[in-house]
Structures are given as structure tokens and as C-alpha cells.
């Protein structure tokens, strides 16, 4: 028998690009990383990366529609503003363990 009242939850990442600035926030183990070409070597370097927002290892904080304390949950979000430059790349991904 399937319970129809069960709701899911998820990690979240929101980013807005405006005037060469990437502004946003995330909660859980979703990740955003910014890469730029190194000035002297021909390799990409990580110039910014979010960190996991979690209760403990492999236990990310998540949000769901029934969360009565949603404001408290979002207060735990990591907020960021990153200046982007020509030739840079940014990635958003779900599994934090990639990098």
C-alpha cells in the first residue's frame, strides 16, 4: 500500500548571474565551483567552491514542502557572491564528492 501523504526532500542550489557576479546560496551537498585558467600555466584552477551544509558526514541538510521551520533551514544555507571573469567556467552539480 502506498502512502500518499509522504513527501520528498532535496538539497538546493540557487544562483543568479548579473553584471559578471554570480550570487546565490545552497543547502545540503549540492555544489557550485568556479574555475579559471591559471595565469602562467595552462591548467584550470579552482577559485571558488561551496562546502557541504550538513548535519554530519553524508547527512546533508535538506528542504521539503512540509518543513515548518523552513526559515531556520534556509538560515543555515551557505551564501556566496563570486566575481566571474572572461574565460572562466562555473559548474553546478548534485554530488559534492566529485571534487
Secondary structure, 3 states (H helix, E strand, C coil): CCCCCCCCCECEEEEEEECCEEEEEEEECCEEEEEEECCCCCCEEEEEECCCEEEECCEECCECCCCCCHHHHHHCCEEEEEECCCCCEEEEECCHHHC
